[in-house]
Amino acid sequence: MKIFISIFLLAVLVSCSKKQEPNYDNNFNDKIISFAINNQEDRYIELPGLYEKKTDYIPEDKDENLVLAEKLKIRGFKIINSERENHSLGGQRIVTLTLQKEDCQCEVSKIYYSTSNISEYIRSERIKCIRLN
């Protein structure tokens, strides 16, 4: 009986001491982020349906919000770089954030695609992750 109790207590202590990684895969977007982090293929995965509505403006950098980047920050990633690209009048506008956690670096881009209406954009986001050596 003492052996059983000892084994039980040891098992409880070991299971409590293991660091449990939270399950972030609550929805499709979270699963895509986990896939990018786990595979680290340095290939973009784009989510064109992330935003339901078109927008009529592109916010300033300080007001920009990238859905996938916010989800990475919840996982402990920190922003280490940001960029903005404008591809000619009527072309794409791209806001890119680079985030890092330990040896994993992810790049998240929000893309504003032009539409036939000059003041209206379709938004999309893409993500790719790499392992740093």
C-alpha positions, -999 to 999 in steps of 0.1 A, spaced: 0 0 0 29 24 8 44 17 -26 11 25 -43 8 58 -24 44 67 -31 40 60 -69 8 80 -69 24 110 -52 54 108 -75 32 107 -106 12 137 -94 44 157 -87 59 148 -121 27 157 -140 24 191 -122 60 200 -128 58 196 -166 53 229 -184 21 226 -203 19 245 -235 -15 262 -238 -37 250 -267 -41 280 -289 -59 262 -317 -94 276 -310 -103 284 -346 -90 281 -382 -67 312 -379 -51 298 -348 -45 264 -365 -29 282 -395 -5 300 -371 4 267 -353 10 251 -387 33 279 -398 52 278 -365 55 240 -364 66 236 -401 88 267 -405 89 263 -442 97 299 -451 66 299 -474 37 322 -471 2 310 -461 -23 337 -471 -57 341 -456 -78 361 -481 -111 356 -462 -97 370 -429 -116 403 -433 -152 401 -443 -156 437 -455 -137 460 -478 -122 491 -464 -121 527 -478 -89 537 -460 -54 525 -450 -46 535 -414 -13 551 -403 13 527 -389 4 535 -353 -32 526 -359 -26 495 -379 -38 462 -365 -28 428 -380 -49 399 -367 -23 372 -371 4 394 -354 -19 400 -324 -24 362 -321 14 357 -322 18 383 -294 -5 363 -272 18 333 -278 48 354 -265 62 367 -298 76 402 -298 77 426 -328 113 432 -339 107 451 -372 80 467 -392 78 479 -429 54 495 -452 54 491 -490 33 509 -516 33 494 -551 25 522 -575 -8 541 -577 -37 517 -576 -14 488 -566 -10 468 -534 -1 484 -501 16 460 -477 23 464 -440 48 438 -427 56 429 -391 85 406 -381 79 389 -348 103 366 -329 101 342 -300 133 323 -291 146 307 -324 113 311 -343 108 342 -365 75 349 -382 67 375 -408 31 387 -410 19 409 -438 -14 427 -442 -21 434 -479 -44 460 -492 -55 450 -527 -69 476 -550 -104 472 -564 -122 488 -593 -132 515 -569 -101 537 -564 -109 544 -528 -118 508 -517 -95 480 -508 -98 442 -501 -76 432 -471 -58 399 -466 -30 386 -443 -3 362 -448 22 345 -425 55 326 -428 79 314 -401 115 303 -401 138 287 -376 168 309 -368 202 291 -366 
